[in-house]
């Protein structure tokens, strides 16, 4: 009797080892195929339900998930770089062509008034080139996680007024009126000052390009966040697609003939705000374009 018992036990063990070996061969084959199948929801599975082997497969599937996520991020970064290069070449070409044309004109004209006018245009184009390259540089550093962040306590309302008033002459020239809140209990936010300044500057430039006659600034609180809302009236014939304003290279002029903007301002601003653990949104309310920024008043642990 014991003899048969050991025979059956031996056969069972051999069958167990056989099926285990077959599953290991299958796993080895599937693992080799994973790089070629990445991005298609590759997962390992078992026909032979053995506890230890199932735990191993679970661990391997978690590694596959991480691999596919990294692979997806790498492809997205590659696509972002491609788009950035395409956008950069398009947007830099226009002011460079303008500068080249006016430099040639300066060489052949003798009218001093025209020379001064052409030099002013060249100066504006150079400033625009610097602004564009700064935006692309910031964007590249953000999307490759190279832009460092230094969070400190900042008075948002003071910084907003300071930056808006540095553009006072441009607002006067464009005949755009500014309205600040008369009564507001200031509450500091936790943000990176340089990043926050860039966000506000981008918003100011957006107003100067698209506002009709007025911009209204207001503040509020939502839980542990301070809200900063800026709205400006827009032209009746304006074609702003509010669902696209935070898209890379979006401009109101879809034909991309608008040489005054690269379409990166609000896209970059949203990225910067989110890096500071805040939120940024936009909406159209009648003939008003409304931007809303939420920034934390308490330090948030990453």
VEXKOLRO-821139 format. One line per 4 residues: number of its first residue (from 1); for each residue x, y, z of C-alpha. Coordinates in steps of 0.5 Angstrom, whole numbers. Example, Ala and Ser with C-alpha at 12.3 -4.5 7.8 and 13.67 -1.06 7.14 Angstrom:
% VEXKOLRO-821139
1 = 25,-9,16 | 27,-2,14
END
This chain:
% VEXKOLRO-821139
1 = 0,0,0 | 6,5,2 | 9,3,-5 | 3,6,-9
5 = 3,12,-4 | 10,14,-6 | 9,12,-13 | 3,17,-14
9 = 6,22,-9 | 12,22,-14 | 8,22,-20 | 4,28,-17
13 = 11,32,-16 | 13,30,-23 | 7,33,-26 | 8,39,-21
17 = 15,40,-23 | 13,39,-31 | 7,45,-30 | 11,49,-26
21 = 17,49,-32 | 12,50,-37 | 9,56,-34 | 16,59,-33
25 = 18,58,-40 | 12,61,-42 | 13,67,-37 | 20,67,-40
29 = 17,68,-47 | 12,73,-45 | 18,77,-42 | 22,77,-48
33 = 16,80,-52 | 14,86,-47 | 19,91,-50 | 16,90,-57
37 = 9,90,-54 | 9,96,-49 | 4,101,-50 | -1,96,-51
41 = -3,94,-44 | 2,88,-44 | 0,83,-38 | 3,77,-36
45 = -2,71,-34 | -2,64,-31 | -5,57,-33 | -2,54,-27
49 = -5,57,-21 | 1,56,-16 | 1,61,-10 | 8,63,-10
53 = 8,64,-18 | 2,68,-18 | 6,73,-13 | 12,73,-18
57 = 7,75,-24 | 4,80,-20 | 10,83,-18 | 12,83,-25
61 = 6,86,-28 | 7,92,-23 | 14,93,-26 | 11,92,-33
65 = 6,98,-31 | 12,102,-29 | 16,101,-35 | 10,102,-40
69 = 8,109,-36 | 16,111,-37 | 15,109,-44 | 9,113,-45
73 = 12,119,-42 | 18,118,-46 | 14,118,-52 | 10,124,-50
77 = 16,128,-48 | 19,126,-55 | 13,129,-58 | 13,135,-54
81 = 20,137,-56 | 18,136,-64 | 12,141,-63 | 17,145,-59
85 = 22,145,-65 | 16,146,-70 | 13,152,-66 | 20,155,-65
89 = 22,155,-72 | 16,158,-74 | 15,164,-69 | 22,166,-69
93 = 22,166,-77 | 17,172,-77 | 21,177,-72 | 28,175,-75
97 = 25,176,-82 | 22,183,-80 | 29,185,-77 | 33,183,-83
101 = 28,187,-88 | 29,193,-84 | 36,193,-83 | 37,192,-91
105 = 32,198,-91 | 36,202,-86 | 42,201,-91 | 39,205,-97
109 = 35,210,-94 | 37,217,-92 | 31,220,-88 | 32,220,-81
113 = 25,220,-79 | 24,213,-82 | 31,211,-79 | 28,212,-72
117 = 22,209,-74 | 25,203,-77 | 30,202,-71 | 24,202,-66
121 = 21,196,-70 | 27,193,-70 | 28,194,-62 | 21,191,-61
125 = 22,185,-65 | 29,184,-61 | 25,184,-55 | 20,179,-58
129 = 25,175,-59 | 28,175,-52 | 21,174,-49 | 20,168,-54
133 = 26,164,-52 | 25,165,-45 | 18,162,-46 | 21,156,-50
137 = 27,155,-45 | 22,155,-39 | 18,150,-42 | 23,146,-44
141 = 26,146,-36 | 19,145,-34 | 17,139,-38 | 24,135,-37
145 = 23,137,-29 | 29,141,-29 | 26,148,-27 | 27,148,-19
149 = 22,151,-15 | 23,155,-8 | 17,156,-5 | 16,162,0
153 = 10,166,3 | 8,172,-2 | 3,177,-2 | 0,176,-8
157 = -4,183,-8 | 2,187,-8 | 6,183,-13 | 0,183,-18
161 = -1,191,-17 | 7,192,-18 | 7,188,-24 | 1,191,-27
165 = 3,198,-26 | 10,197,-29 | 6,196,-35 | 2,203,-34
169 = 4,206,-40 | 2,200,-45 | -5,200,-42 | -6,208,-43
173 = -4,207,-50 | -9,201,-51 | -14,205,-47 | -15,199,-43
177 = -18,201,-36 | -16,197,-30 | -20,196,-24 | -17,193,-17
181 = -21,191,-11 | -22,197,-6 | -23,193,0 | -19,186,1
185 = -16,183,7 | -9,181,4 | -7,173,6 | 0,171,3
189 = 0,165,-1 | 6,160,-2 | 9,160,-8 | 16,161,-12
193 = 16,169,-13 | 20,168,-20 | 15,163,-23 | 9,167,-20
197 = 12,174,-23 | 12,170,-30 | 5,168,-29 | 2,175,-28
201 = 7,178,-33 | 4,173,-38 | -3,175,-36 | -2,182,-37
205 = 1,181,-44 | -5,177,-46 | -10,183,-43 | -6,188,-47
209 = -7,184,-54 | -14,182,-53 | -18,186,-48 | -23,191,-51
213 = -23,197,-46 | -23,194,-39 | -19,189,-34 | -22,187,-27
217 = -18,184,-22 | -21,181,-15 | -19,176,-10 | -23,171,-6
221 = -22,165,-1 | -23,157,-3 | -21,153,3 | -14,153,4
225 = -13,157,-3 | -13,164,-5 | -16,165,-11 | -14,171,-16
229 = -19,172,-22 | -18,177,-27 | -23,178,-33 | -23,183,-39
233 = -28,185,-44 | -27,182,-51 | -28,184,-58 | -35,182,-60
237 = -32,179,-66 | -27,175,-62 | -26,168,-64 | -23,166,-57
241 = -24,158,-56 | -24,158,-49 | -23,150,-49 | -17,151,-52
245 = -13,157,-49 | -9,153,-45 | -7,148,-51 | 1,149,-53
249 = 1,154,-59 | -6,156,-59 | -7,163,-61 | -14,167,-62
253 = -12,167,-70 | -12,160,-72 | -8,161,-78 | -2,163,-74
257 = -1,169,-77 | -1,173,-71 | 6,175,-70 | 5,178,-63
261 = 4,172,-59 | 7,165,-59 | 1,162,-56 | 5,159,-50
265 = 4,165,-45 | -3,161,-42 | 0,154,-43 | 6,156,-40
269 = 3,160,-34 | -2,154,-33 | 4,149,-32 | 8,154,-27
273 = 1,155,-23 | 1,147,-23 | 8,146,-21 | 7,151,-15
277 = 1,146,-13 | -4,151,-15 | -10,151,-21 | -11,155,-27
281 = -18,155,-31 | -21,160,-36 | -28,161,-38 | -32,166,-42
285 = -38,170,-39 | -42,174,-44 | -36,178,-47 | -32,177,-41
289 = -26,173,-42 | -24,170,-34 | -18,167,-32 | -18,164,-25
293 = -12,162,-21 | -12,158,-14 | -6,158,-10 | -5,155,-3
297 = -4,159,3 | -1,153,7 | 5,149,5 | 4,143,1
301 = 8,137,2 | 10,134,-5
END
